[in-house]
C-alpha cells in the first residue's frame, strides 16, 4: 500500500494515490493497461520501483483485457486501465469473452472528449460513453475528484456485487 495521499502532491497525485490504495487494499495487486494523459498520475504510481503492485504495460487495450483475463482466471484480482477510445476498440473482447464467460474485471477508463474540448477523434465516444456502457449492461461510476474514496467504494461495490465487470470513469486528470 502506498502512504496516505501527500498534502504536497498535486490534487491529481493524491486522487491517484487514494484510488490506488482503495484498489490495493481490496486485493487488486495486478494492473495492466495503455497509458493516457488523464491517468498519468496513476501510471506514475504503478511505474515507481517502490510500488507494491505488479504493473504489466500493454500495447493495446484488447491485449490488456487478455492479460487481465488470464490473471483473473489464475486467481489474481487485476485492474485494467485505458482511455475511452480503447474501450470502444475492446468491445468485441468484452462482449465475446469477458461478459459471456463471466471473467469480470474492474476497468478504469479516462473520459476523453466528454466536454467537447478534446481532440476531435474523442468527440463521438466521449459524447456516448455512458450510453455505450448502458447498452452493454456494464455498470459505471464517474470518479469524483473531490471525494475519490466514495467513488472508489461505489465502483468496487458494483464490481464485487455478483462479480460484474464495472467501469470507473475518470473525467478529470489524476
N, C-alpha and C positions, 0 to 999 in steps of 0.2 A: 504494500500500500504506500502511496505517496504521502508526504506530510500534508497537514491541513493546508488549504489554499493560502498562498502567500499574500500578505497585505501589500507588499511592494510590487508584486507581479501585476501586470495589467489585468483588467477585468476579464479579458479573454483567457488569460492563463489560469485565473482562479476558477472560471467556469469549466475549463478543460480538466483541471485537477479534481474538481468536485464530481464531474461526470465520471472520470476515470475511477475515482475512489468508490463511487456508488456501484459501478460495474464490477470492479475487482473484489470488493468485499462480498459481493453476491456470487463469487466463484468464477467470474469471467476472466480467465487468465491468458487467453489467446486472442489476438487481434489481427485482422488482415484487411487489406483494402487498397484503394487507389487514392493518393493524396489529392486534396482540394484546398484552395486557399482559405475557405471558410472553416476548415477543420485543422488548420496548420498548428494551432496550439496543442491540439490533441495528438497529432502526429509527432510533434517535438517531444512530448512526454514519452511516447512509445519508442522513439529512436534514442532516447537517453540511455547510456550504458547502465545506469543505476535502476532502470525501470524493472520492477519485479515481474512484469508480464512478458509473454512472448509476442513479438511482432513479426509477421510474415508479409512483406510487401507483395503486392500483386500487380501484374502488368495491365490487367483488365478486370472489370467488375465481375464478369461471369467467372473468371478464374478465382477471384476472391470468394465467391459463393461456393465454388467447388472445393477449395481448400477448407473453408469453414465447415462445409457439409461433411467432409471426411473427418475432420476433427470432432464434430458433433457425434457422428456415428461411432467414433472410437471412444466416446465418453467425455470429451472435453466440453467446455462451455465457451465457444468462440463468439466474437462480435465482428461484424462486417462494417466497414466504413467506406462511403462512396458519395459522389455528388449525384444529384437527381438525374442528370443525363445518363449516368451509369446505371441507375435503377431502370430507366427506360430500356436501356440496352440489355439488361439482365432479366427482363420479364419472362422470357422463354425458359430460362433455367429455373426461376422461381415457380412458374406455373406447371412445368413439365417434370420437375423433380421435387423441389422442396415442399410445395404445397400438396402434391399428390402422395408422396411417400412419408409425410409427416416428419420431415427433417427441418424443424423450425429453428429460425435464427433471429437474434436481435440485430437489427440493421440501423446504423446511424447514417442519415442522408442529409447532405447540405442542400439547402433550398435556393439554388441559383435561379435568378430571374423572377422571383415571386413578386417583386415590386416594379418590374418593367425597367429597372435601371441597371441591367447587366448586359453582357454581350448578347447580341441578337439570337444566337443559337440556343440560348437558355429560355427565351420568351415562352414558347409553347409549353414545354414541360413544366416550366416554372408556374405558369398560369393554371395548369391542370393537375399538378402533383397530387393534391389531396383527393381529388375526384378519381384519379387513376388508382390510387390505393384503395379507395372505397369500392371501385368496380371489382377489384380482385379480392375483396374481403380481408384486406390487411389492415389491422388496427394501427393507428398512428397517434403520436403526441408531438406537439411543437415545443421545443425547448424554450423555456422562459429564462433568459439570461439573468434576470433579477432573482429568480427562485429556482436555480438549477436542481436542487435536491428534490423539490416537489415534482418537477418534470421527469427526472430520472426515475423516481419512485413510480409515477404513473406509467411510464414506458415499461419498466420492468414488471409491473403488475400485469400489464397487457400480455407481455411475453410469458410470464410464469403461469398465468391462469390458463390451464389447458395446453401449455407449451405451444403457443401460437407464434408464428413469425410476426414480429411487430417492428415498426419503424419509428425512430426518434428523428424528427425533422429539425435541423439546425438552420434557423433563418438568419441569424447574425453570426459573425465570426467568433470562434472560440479558440 
